[in-house]
Amino acid sequence: MTKTEILKLIYAIDKQLKVRNDHNAIDTYNSGTKKHLKQLEFHKSNKRNRWVFGGNRSGKTECGAVETVWLARGIHPFRKNIDNVSIWVVSLSKQVQRDVAQNKIFHYLKPEWIEDVVMESGSKDFPESGIVDYILIKNVFGGHSRIGFKSCDQGREKFQGTSLNYVWFDEEPPEDIYKECKMRVIDRQGEIYGTMTPLKGLTWVYDEIYLNDKGDDEVWSICMSWDDNPYLAEEEIKNLKSSMSESELETRCYGKFTAVGGLVYPEFDPQLHVIDPFEVPKEWYDKISIDPGLNNPLSAHWYAVDFDGNVYVIAEHYQAGKDIIFHSNEIKRICERLNWQKKFGDKYEAIIDSAANQKTLAGVKSVTELFLENGICVSPKVNKDLFSGINRVKSYLKNAEGKAKLFIFRNCVNMIREIKGYFWGNNDAPTKKDDHAMDELRYYIMSRPEVPKYEVKKTEIERDKEKLIRRLDFAKKISRI
């Protein structure tokens, strides 16, 4: 037997062993006692543009591979399945395709599901080690689905002309390729999903997907960290964390976007701090906080506090280019909807930036006076200390016990967008961009009474000891006279 024949035999044995190990991978995915809950959130989302921002080894690529196999096979447990689907898997390069996305898909594909494999390079007998062009999958409806592989280094022109049901981006694509792929799924009302580690900083993905700056209802995203992956050992996580800088941890561990100066509120976690609206008891109603603006947006939010001191942001008004009359009417409309309490007779009360006391060049009245004329009594006496305010907000996002005390209703989209994109600038202060809700959040939190420090109760023995010490000190002073 020649050396080549021996190597082929060894490879065939290894392949058979791998097939035996992988054969039930799709059946056992997230089905044991340990479940990756954020993977399940991704699969259950019904949005047409879904993204996972995850650190390395957080489980994000598994999401994309399983989603692709489920859709191609027609066995997705959380979505309406259709027959004969066409899917593109888009990687950064052909080598990355082979080593990552392609490898994961073969891991979750049962051999009997594969009708054909068409190779771009390499042997069809050993597709895992070559570059696959596409795979034909037998779907449960009796037809065939097609999983095609593309790489970003081919250029935008190679992404034209095809009609698709789904596109999976494994890592962040160039914007022009992303837009081209969006065109590919339009006629079939198809979907896009992506899994990536945000290593490139504040790119187009940060604005369009993570912040969702266009307010697209079909855009959905989630961040995955090592801590979310129940299959990583605690000791392994500890070792990985110890070898990385803080900025590396933000991206490679927590899957967060970072700028040069870092996030002002890295404690903010949309999965924890953003909650579905509920009917808030009127006894919890507290204050309205306003950051005024004309060309810039005016930001106003309604705050409630429960009996345990948890703060809830329950409504928002956020708009630019309007006058005080418009803003006053919108604020009153929201107050009426909430059945918000009035003070000072027939007026609503709010706190506002002290700059509202200044008279503008356009008129002889201040913003404070104009609001008062239109039924809103605003108090400009707010604490504007930037760093104290930021630290107080941080303490509400994560207190000394590691618990959240600040929760934002999901429909307060502008506050959520701002807090996710609030970064430190080069002058050791937050960047002055999209910070209007952040300012009035600080004003409100600073208006709250400080949490009293916990007073340790002393035992009777400790109190007697202190009395004895005081008596001895007094005796020494008398002896010196």
Disulfide bonds with the S-S distance in Angstrom:
none
